[in-house]
Amino acid sequence: MGEPQQKSLIFPLKPWFWTGVHKIKMKKEKIILKGLPASSGQARGRVKIVNFLKELGKLGKGDIMVASFLPPDFISFIKNNSRIAGIITDKGGVTCHAAIVTRELKIPYIAATFYATKKLKNNAEIAMDSKKGIVYEC
């Protein structure tokens, strides 16, 4: 008697960087910043610069959070808050904890811009394409 043959199954897999975020029509007029694309997606919204934990409350629905880096306290806030449209940081990288969490939560994230907190102003309207790592002026 022969052994039963195993059927090989091929499952369609999505690439790790796919986020399922809807595309936003981007006006690619003026590039403000460039950084590392840490979590794919596009977002448009108002800038809210956050340096301390107590400032996280000023984030509204559809805002883009800009910070120097994302400490663990910020990460737990992001996990429990679905208001944020996107995140931009001065520091960080593709393999940092913040990048992993934002990929899980499907939030666009651009890391390592080096001077986002200095160049961007609070309440400025911007668009971000985190697949390319570019921030545009609206």
Secondary structure, DSSP 8 states (H G I E B T S, - for coil): ---------------TT-----------S-EEEE-EEEE--EEEEEEEE--SGGGGGG--TT-EEEES---HHHHHHHHT-----EEEESS--TTSHHHHHHHHHT--EEE--SSHHHHS-TT-EEEEETTTTEEEE-
